[in-house]
Amino acid sequence: MNVGAAILEAFYRAGGQFVPLTELECVLKRPTTGVTAEIAELQRLGYKIEVHPHLGYRLVAMPDRLIADDIKARLETFHARSKPRVIGSEIVVFEQTSSTNDLVARMAKTQRGEGLVVFAESQTKGRGRHGRAWASPRGKGLWFSVLLRPNLPLSSAPRITVAASIAVARAIRKASKLDGRIKWPNDVTVNGRKVAGILTELSAEGDEILSAILGIGIDVNCRREDFPSEVAAIATSVELEAGRTFNRPALAAEILRVLDDAYLTAQMDFDSIIAEWARLCTTLGKQVVVTMGKRRIEGHAQALDADGALLLRRDNGRIERILGGDLVVEQT
C-alpha cells in the first residue's frame, strides 16, 4: 500500500477521531515533515483535515470523487479474513474513458493480475447487453470493470453474473436500506425500476475461461434529467429512491468487498449463492417471455440450475435451460 492509502486508512480506522502525529509517523515510516507533506497533498485533493497542536489530525470531510488510494484504504478497514482479497488487488481510476470493459480487455492482454478494478468518472461509450448504450454521467454513478480469471468451466460462466448481481443488491440494501432486488439476467432494481446493470464478457479457449471482464454500472446520484428519454420510464438511482445523496467512494468499497466474497463463494459453494439469489429475485415464479434474437420463448420461471442458467417450464411441461436474453414478465 502506498503512502496516500496508508494515511487514509489510519483516518478511516479512527472513525472520525484525531490520529496522533506519532501514530502517523509510525504508519508512514516518515518524520514529521513527511507527514505534513502528505497531509497537504490530501488537502489539495479536496480532503478537509483538522489539525490540532496536541491531538494530531482528524479527517472531517472527503471530496466527491473516486480516488484509487481512497477506495483501497476503505477496503483495508474491513475485517480481514483467512484468504487474501482478490477483487481490488489493484485499483485504477480514470476521469474519462470510452468503456471500462474495453479498457480492461486491453489490459488483460498484458497479463494484469486477477482482481484489477478500473473505474471511470464518465464513459463516452458505456454499454450494456447486446451493445446497447449505457449513460454514464460524470460524477453521478459507479462505472467500473473487474478482471477475473475464474476457476470455472465455460458452461458455468453465468455464475459470475449471478454472484455480481447479489453483491450489488447486497451493497445497495446495506448502504441505503432500500429493497434492492434482482431481475434476471443482469439487472438490479429498486421499486421495479432499474438501478444497476451487469455485463460479463468472456475470453475462452475450448471449455476453459481465460478471462472474464465483469462490467458494472450503478446509478448512484443520478437525477431524472440525467437519464436518456428512452430509459427514463424504467431507470432510477439510489438517490432518487432514497431521497438523499450517497458517498460514492464508500459505496464503491462496499461493493468490492461484497463482490469479492460472492465471487469466491460462487466458485466453492454455488448452492448458497442460488439460495440468496432466489430470495432477492423478482423473476422466479412469474410467467415470462424471453427473446433471444428472433427466437421467443414463453414459460414459467422456475429456478437457477447449478451453473447459473434460468430454468423455464414451458406450457407443454418441458424444462428449458436459458443462458441469456431479454425478459418481460407477462401481465396477468
C-alpha positions in Angstrom: 0.0 0.0 0.0 1.4 3.4 -0.9 1.6 6.4 1.4 -1.7 8.1 0.4 -3.7 4.9 1.0 -1.9 4.2 4.3 -2.7 7.7 5.8 -6.3 7.5 4.7 -6.6 4.0 6.2 -5.4 5.5 9.5 -8.1 8.1 9.3 -10.9 5.7 8.5 -9.9 3.3 11.3 -10.0 6.3 13.7 -13.7 6.7 12.9 -13.7 10.5 13.0 -11.4 10.8 15.9 -8.0 12.5 16.0 -4.9 10.5 14.9 -1.8 11.5 16.8 1.2 12.7 14.8 3.4 10.0 16.3 1.0 7.3 15.1 1.1 8.7 11.5 4.9 8.9 11.7 4.9 5.2 12.6 2.4 4.2 9.9 4.2 6.1 7.2 7.7 5.4 8.5 8.4 9.1 7.9 9.4 12.1 10.1 7.0 15.0 10.9 7.9 16.8 7.7 6.9 13.8 5.6 3.6 13.5 7.4 2.8 17.2 6.9 3.7 17.0 3.2 1.2 14.1 2.8 -1.5 15.9 4.7 -1.0 18.9 2.4 -1.4 16.7 -0.7 -4.6 15.2 0.6 -5.9 18.7 1.3 -5.0 19.7 -2.2 -7.1 16.8 -3.5 -10.1 18.1 -1.5 -9.9 16.3 1.8 -10.8 18.5 4.8 -8.4 17.7 7.6 -8.5 19.4 11.0 -5.1 20.0 12.7 -4.7 20.2 16.5 -1.4 21.0 18.1 -1.7 18.3 20.7 -4.2 15.8 19.4 -2.9 15.4 15.8 -5.0 15.2 12.7 -8.7 14.4 12.1 -10.5 13.7 8.8 -13.5 16.0 8.6 -14.8 15.6 5.0 -13.9 13.8 1.8 -14.2 15.0 -1.8 -17.0 13.6 -4.0 -14.6 12.0 -6.4 -13.2 8.5 -7.0 -9.6 8.2 -5.9 -7.8 4.8 -6.0 -6.0 5.3 -2.7 -9.2 6.2 -1.0 -11.0 3.1 -2.2 -8.0 0.9 -1.2 -7.9 2.5 2.2 -11.6 1.8 2.8 -11.2 -1.8 1.7 -8.3 -2.3 4.2 -10.5 -1.1 7.1 -12.9 -4.0 6.6 -12.3 -7.1 8.8 -9.6 -9.4 7.5 -10.5 -12.9 6.5 -8.4 -16.1 6.2 -8.0 -15.9 2.5 -6.5 -12.8 0.7 -8.7 -10.4 -1.1 -8.9 -11.0 -4.9 -11.1 -8.2 -6.2 -9.5 -4.8 -5.6 -5.9 -6.1 -5.6 -5.2 -3.3 -8.0 -7.5 -0.2 -8.5 -7.2 2.3 -11.2 -9.4 5.4 -11.7 -9.8 7.3 -15.0 -11.5 10.7 -15.3 -13.0 9.5 -18.6 -12.7 6.5 -20.9 -14.7 5.1 -23.8 -15.7 1.9 -21.9 -14.1 0.4 -18.8 -14.8 -3.1 -20.2 -12.9 -2.3 -23.4 -10.0 -0.8 -21.3 -9.8 -3.9 -19.1 -9.9 -6.2 -22.1 -6.8 -4.4 -23.4 -5.1 -4.6 -20.0 -5.9 -8.3 -19.7 -3.7 -9.0 -22.7 -0.7 -7.6 -20.8 -1.1 -10.3 -18.1 -2.5 -7.9 -15.5 -3.4 -9.9 -12.3 -6.9 -11.1 -11.4 -8.9 -8.6 -9.4 -7.8 -5.5 -11.3 -10.6 -2.9 -11.0 -10.9 0.1 -13.3 -13.3 2.9 -12.5 -14.2 5.8 -14.7 -15.9 9.0 -13.6 -17.6 9.0 -17.0 -17.7 6.9 -20.1 -18.2 8.1 -23.6 -19.2 4.7 -25.0 -20.5 2.8 -22.0 -22.6 -0.2 -23.0 -25.0 -2.8 -21.6 -26.1 -6.1 -23.0 -26.4 -6.6 -26.8 -24.3 -3.4 -27.3 -26.9 -1.1 -26.0 -25.7 2.3 -24.9 -25.3 3.0 -21.1 -25.5 6.6 -20.0 -22.6 7.3 -17.6 -22.9 10.9 -16.5 -19.7 12.3 -14.8 -19.6 12.0 -11.1 -23.1 10.6 -10.7 -22.6 6.9 -10.5 -20.2 4.0 -10.3 -19.0 2.8 -13.7 -16.3 0.1 -13.4 -15.0 -3.2 -14.7 -13.2 -6.1 -12.9 -10.7 -8.5 -14.5 -11.4 -12.1 -13.3 -9.7 -15.4 -14.1 -12.2 -17.8 -12.5 -11.5 -21.5 -11.9 -14.7 -22.5 -13.7 -15.6 -24.3 -16.9 -17.1 -22.1 -19.7 -20.5 -23.7 -19.0 -20.5 -22.2 -15.5 -19.8 -18.7 -16.6 -23.3 -17.4 -15.7 -22.3 -17.9 -12.1 -20.2 -14.7 -12.4 -23.1 -12.5 -13.3 -25.3 -14.2 -10.6 -22.7 -13.5 -8.0 -22.2 -9.9 -9.1 -26.0 -9.2 -9.0 -26.2 -10.5 -5.5 -23.2 -8.3 -4.5 -24.7 -5.1 -6.0 -28.1 -5.8 -4.4 -26.5 -6.5 -1.0 -24.4 -3.4 -1.1 -27.3 -1.1 -2.1 -29.5 -2.7 0.6 -26.9 -2.1 3.3 -26.0 1.5 2.3 -29.4 2.8 1.6 -31.9 0.4 3.4 -33.7 0.2 0.1 -35.3 -3.1 -1.1 -32.7 -3.9 -3.8 -33.9 -6.8 -6.0 -32.6 -8.8 -8.9 -34.3 -9.2 -12.3 -32.8 -12.0 -14.4 -30.4 -12.0 -16.1 -28.4 -9.0 -15.1 -30.4 -6.1 -13.6 -30.7 -4.8 -10.0 -33.9 -2.9 -9.3 -35.5 -0.8 -6.6 -39.3 -0.4 -6.6 -39.4 -2.0 -10.0 -37.0 0.4 -11.7 -33.5 -0.5 -12.9 -30.8 1.0 -10.7 -27.8 -1.1 -11.9 -26.8 -3.3 -14.8 -24.1 -6.0 -15.2 -22.3 -7.1 -18.3 -20.0 -10.1 -18.3 -17.7 -10.6 -21.3 -15.5 -13.7 -21.7 -12.3 -14.8 -23.4 -12.2 -18.6 -23.6 -10.3 -21.5 -25.2 -12.3 -24.6 -25.6 -14.1 -25.1 -22.3 -11.6 -23.0 -20.4 -12.3 -19.4 -19.4 -9.1 -17.4 -19.9 -10.5 -14.2 -18.5 -13.9 -12.7 -17.6 -14.5 -9.0 -17.6 -17.3 -8.0 -15.3 -18.7 -4.6 -16.1 -21.0 -2.9 -13.6 -22.9 0.3 -13.9 -24.8 1.8 -10.9 -26.9 4.9 -11.0 -25.9 6.3 -7.6 -26.7 10.1 -7.5 -28.3 10.5 -10.9 -31.2 12.9 -11.3 -34.2 12.4 -13.6 -32.7 14.7 -16.2 -29.5 12.5 -16.3 -31.4 9.6 -18.0 -31.9 9.5 -21.7 -35.5 9.7 -22.8 -35.6 6.1 -24.0 -34.9 4.7 -20.5 -36.3 7.5 -18.3 -39.5 5.5 -17.5 -37.7 2.4 -16.4 -34.5 3.7 -14.8 -33.8 5.2 -11.4 -31.0 5.9 -9.0 -30.2 5.2 -5.4 -30.5 8.9 -4.6 -33.9 9.2 -6.3 -35.3 6.3 -4.4 -33.8 7.1 -1.0 -34.2 10.9 -1.2 -30.6 11.7 -0.3 -27.2 11.8 -1.8 -24.7 9.0 -1.3 -21.0 8.8 -0.7 -19.8 7.1 -3.9 -16.3 6.1 -2.7 -17.8 4.4 0.4 -20.4 2.5 -1.8 -17.6 1.5 -4.2 -15.6 0.0 -1.4 -18.6 -1.8 0.0 -19.5 -3.3 -3.4 -15.9 -4.5 -4.0 -15.8 -6.1 -0.5 -19.1 -8.0 -1.0 -18.3 -8.8 -4.6 -15.1 -10.5 -3.5 -17.0 -12.6 -1.0 -19.7 -13.6 -3.6 -17.1 -14.3 -6.3 -15.2 -16.7 -4.0 -18.5 -18.4 -2.9 -19.7 -18.8 -6.4 -16.7 -21.0 -7.2 -16.8 -23.0 -4.0 -20.4 -23.2 -2.8 -22.8 -22.0 -5.5 -25.8 -23.6 -3.8 -25.7 -20.8 -1.2 -25.5 -18.2 -3.9 -28.5 -19.7 -5.6 -30.5 -19.6 -2.4 -29.7 -15.9 -1.8 -30.4 -15.1 -5.4 -33.8 -16.8 -5.2 -34.7 -14.7 -2.1 -33.9 -11.5 -3.9 -35.1 -12.3 -7.4 -38.3 -10.8 -8.8 -38.4 -13.2 -11.8 -38.9 -16.6 -10.2 -42.5 -17.8 -10.0 -43.6 -15.5 -12.9 -44.9 -16.3 -16.3 -42.3 -14.6 -18.6 -41.3 -14.2 -22.2 -37.7 -14.4 -23.1 -36.5 -13.2 -26.5 -33.1 -14.3 -28.0 -32.7 -12.7 -31.4 -35.7 -13.9 -33.4 -36.5 -16.7 -31.0 -39.3 -16.1 -28.5 -39.8 -18.4 -25.5 -42.7 -18.3 -23.1 -42.8 -20.1 -19.8 -42.8 -20.2 -16.0 -39.5 -19.1 -14.4 -38.7 -22.0 -12.1 -35.2 -21.7 -10.7 -31.5 -21.4 -11.4 -29.5 -24.5 -12.2 -26.1 -25.4 -10.8 -24.3 -23.4 -13.5 -26.5 -20.2 -13.1 -28.8 -20.7 -16.1 -32.5 -19.9 -15.8 -34.8 -22.9 -15.9 -38.1 -22.2 -17.7 -41.0 -24.6 -17.7 -42.8 -24.4 -21.0 -46.6 -24.8 -21.3 -46.0 -28.4 -22.5 -44.2 -29.2 -19.2 -40.7 -29.3 -20.8 -38.0 -27.5 -18.8 -35.8 -25.3 -21.0 -32.4 -24.0 -19.9 -31.9 -20.3 -20.7 -28.5 -18.7 -20.6 -29.4 -15.2 -21.7 -31.9 -13.0 -23.4 -34.4 -10.1 -22.9 -37.0 -11.0 -20.4 -40.5 -9.5 -19.9 -42.9 -10.6 -17.2 -46.3 -11.3 -18.6 -49.2 -9.3 -17.1 -51.9 -11.3 -15.5 
